Amino acid sequence: MRHLVKALVPVILLSAGVFADERVSEEPAEFELREKVVYSRPEDRELLLDAFVPQGADICPAVLVVHGGAWRSGNRLQLRGYAQALAERGFVCFAIDYRLAPAHKFPAQIDDCREAVKWIRANASEYKVDPARIGAIGYSAGGHLVSLLGTTGEAPAESNGQTDTRIQAVVAGGAPTDFRVMADGGNWAEYWMGGNLQTVPEKFKAASSAAFADKYDPPFFFYNGTSDRLVPISWSMPCHDALKNCGVRCEIHKIEGADHLQAAMNKDALIKAYEFLEAELKPGSSK
């Protein structure tokens, strides 16, 4: 895990040109790009998103796009290629910034993701979004965050101010999903958690999407490279297996011989991920 912290900062810097969706069966949808939209103001700062809004459609499903970077680097531009490809398939996409460690400890990052989901629903009519059809895609630290979104979403209730943080589909690439057991006792995560497994065990559990899997969770699609030494497939399996045990639709796509960066850009994996979101979020799609 120490290698994850050191290496993920420079290695995942994906931009709009990294992956182009090469479908031939239909023309890609045109979309409007709305940049630097403020979606939250925590601690007197502004968090921004870029919105990719398909033109010519009435109401569309939405996808939240969450970048990686070991929870301490990166920004909303990192996975622009994912957002553009999905917008061309008819999704309204929202690529977000979120607060970063070490200045902002967990749970700031997942709190910001939840605020983004709430913002999407609150602004659904302006962005032509169906609030009942919201998915999320992320890679690396972003994959972790969307997996946690998926297993901890809450229905509107008095205790949460009648807000809905549930999502309806999750795509998690290169995602660590269980922090409750760490070889070094979690010392690597002090910059992010503010302590280790002995001093703040509740935070390590709260960050573990596998710990919260239940039968009410949305369908999940994981993808990982078999040669990924930064986030091995075994780190995604706890959540995958927990979801399966609960009867949740869940699959994992293994990219033979791919390392962490190669898996993030793998065309076959991304096409399968986009098709998964279409099947789950678009009525009439085959599953």
Secondary structure in CASP SS format (residue, H / E / C, confidence):
PFRMAT SS
TARGET T0000
AUTHOR 0000-0000-0000
METHOD secondary structure of the structure
MODEL  1
M C 1.00
R H 1.00
H H 1.00
L H 1.00
V H 1.00
K H 1.00
A H 1.00
L H 1.00
V H 1.00
P H 1.00
V H 1.00
I C 1.00
L C 1.00
L C 1.00
S C 1.00
A C 1.00
G C 1.00
V C 1.00
F C 1.00
A C 1.00
D C 1.00
E C 1.00
R C 1.00
V C 1.00
S C 1.00
E C 1.00
E C 1.00
P C 1.00
A C 1.00
E C 1.00
F E 1.00
E E 1.00
L E 1.00
R E 1.00
E E 1.00
K E 1.00
V E 1.00
V E 1.00
Y E 1.00
S E 1.00
R C 1.00
P H 1.00
E H 1.00
D H 1.00
R C 1.00
E C 1.00
L E 1.00
L E 1.00
L E 1.00
D E 1.00
A E 1.00
F E 1.00
V E 1.00
P E 1.00
Q C 1.00
G C 1.00
A C 1.00
D C 1.00
I C 1.00
C E 1.00
P E 1.00
A E 1.00
V E 1.00
L E 1.00
V E 1.00
V E 1.00
H C 1.00
G C 1.00
G C 1.00
A C 1.00
W C 1.00
R C 1.00
S C 1.00
G C 1.00
N C 1.00
R C 1.00
L C 1.00
Q C 1.00
L C 1.00
R H 1.00
G H 1.00
Y H 1.00
A H 1.00
Q H 1.00
A H 1.00
L H 1.00
A H 1.00
E H 1.00
R C 1.00
G C 1.00
F C 1.00
V E 1.00
C E 1.00
F E 1.00
A E 1.00
I E 1.00
D C 1.00
Y C 1.00
R C 1.00
L C 1.00
A C 1.00
P C 1.00
A C 1.00
H C 1.00
K C 1.00
F C 1.00
P C 1.00
A H 1.00
Q H 1.00
I H 1.00
D H 1.00
D H 1.00
C H 1.00
R H 1.00
E H 1.00
A H 1.00
V H 1.00
K H 1.00
W H 1.00
I H 1.00
R H 1.00
A H 1.00
N C 1.00
A C 1.00
S C 1.00
E C 1.00
Y C 1.00
K C 1.00
V E 1.00
D E 1.00
P E 1.00
A E 1.00
R E 1.00
I E 1.00
G E 1.00
A E 1.00
I E 1.00
G E 1.00
Y E 1.00
S C 1.00
A H 1.00
G H 1.00
G H 1.00
H H 1.00
L H 1.00
V H 1.00
S H 1.00
L H 1.00
L H 1.00
G H 1.00
T H 1.00
T H 1.00
G C 1.00
E C 1.00
A C 1.00
P C 1.00
A C 1.00
E H 1.00
S H 1.00
N H 1.00
G C 1.00
Q C 1.00
T C 1.00
D C 1.00
T C 1.00
R C 1.00
I C 1.00
Q C 1.00
A E 1.00
V E 1.00
V E 1.00
A E 1.00
G E 1.00
G C 1.00
A C 1.00
P C 1.00
T C 1.00
D C 1.00
F C 1.00
R C 1.00
V C 1.00
M C 1.00
A C 1.00
D C 1.00
G C 1.00
G C 1.00
N H 1.00
W H 1.00
A H 1.00
E H 1.00
Y H 1.00
W H 1.00
M H 1.00
G C 1.00
G C 1.00
N C 1.00
L C 1.00
Q C 1.00
T C 1.00
V C 1.00
P H 1.00
E H 1.00
K H 1.00
F H 1.00
K H 1.00
A H 1.00
A C 1.00
S C 1.00
S H 1.00
A H 1.00
A H 1.00
F H 1.00
A C 1.00
D C 1.00
K C 1.00
Y C 1.00
D C 1.00
P C 1.00
P C 1.00
F E 1.00
F E 1.00
F E 1.00
Y E 1.00
N E 1.00
G E 1.00
T C 1.00
S C 1.00
D C 1.00
R C 1.00
L C 1.00
V C 1.00
P C 1.00
I H 1.00
S H 1.00
W H 1.00
S H 1.00
M H 1.00
P H 1.00
C H 1.00
H H 1.00
D H 1.00
A H 1.00
L H 1.00
K H 1.00
N H 1.00
C C 1.00
G C 1.00
V C 1.00
R C 1.00
C E 1.00
E E 1.00
I E 1.00
H E 1.00
K E 1.00
I E 1.00
E C 1.00
G C 1.00
A C 1.00
D C 1.00
H H 1.00
L H 1.00
Q H 1.00
A H 1.00
A H 1.00
M C 1.00
N C 1.00
K H 1.00
D H 1.00
A H 1.00
L H 1.00
I H 1.00
K H 1.00
A H 1.00
Y H 1.00
E H 1.00
F H 1.00
L H 1.00
E H 1.00
A H 1.00
E H 1.00
L H 1.00
K C 1.00
P C 1.00
G C 1.00
S C 1.00
S C 1.00
K C 1.00
END
